[in-house]
Amino acid sequence: MQSDEIAVTATEVDDASLVERMAEGDETALGALYDRFSGMLLGLARRVLHSTSDAEEVLQEVFLQVWRQAGRYDRRKSSVSTWLVLITRSRSIDRLRSRKVKDRTLDQVRQEKPTLHTSPQGQGSVLLEQRRERLDSELAELPPEQRQVLELAFFAGMTQSEIASATDIPLGTVKTRTLLAMKKLRKALEEDIRSLL
């Protein structure tokens, strides 16, 4: 076993032991886990929500949930980093959906009292939101294993090697899944991509 593989294994064991200590009420373990993963998780939440303030609130919610559910963590199912990424992604998407409901309500109010002025920037925002929704829709159509590697790469900012390590999937498989997913997305979004050129 190579030294970097030993380091990864030791880190994973160390992460899992922090969660076990949290389950026993050890607040210093929570602090250590926060210090280790908060930057990556904040980046993930920010990418999903496009808002630093919302991402910071999600991060607080994630670590509160992790503190409360530490006893439920099962190291046989996933690494701590994958567990945290999945919780953060879920919380971020929930907040995004909630925000969209609020936006729709606001849109309905505006339709009842339309504004007299429109701006090109506003129209650009609508187009950007439509493209984002289209991308989300196409991502949802991908096989789960391909969607997972893309989400970890683009939303969590992980390299392919980090994804392989976090998910216990061979690096070659991660690369293949990423390539297949990107080809499917490119084909599905061909018209949208052409409109940007």
Sequence and secondary structure as in RCSB ss.txt:
>XXXX:A:sequence
MQSDEIAVTATEVDDASLVERMAEGDETALGALYDRFSGMLLGLARRVLHSTSDAEEVLQEVFLQVWRQAGRYDR
RKSSVSTWLVLITRSRSIDRLRSRKVKDRTLDQVRQEKPTLHTSPQGQGSVLLEQRRERLDSELAELPPEQRQVL
ELAFFAGMTQSEIASATDIPLGTVKTRTLLAMKKLRKALEEDIRSLL
>XXXX:A:secstr
  HHHHHHHHHHHHHHHHHHHHHTT HHHHHHHHHHHHHHHHHHHHHHHS HHHHHHHHHHHHHHHHHHGGG  T
TT  HHHHHHHHHHHHHHHHHHHHHHHHHHHHHHHHHS  S   HHHHHHHHHHHHHHHHHHHHHHS HHHHHHH
HHHHTS   HHHHHHHHT  HHHHHHHHHHHHHHHHHHTHHHHHHH 
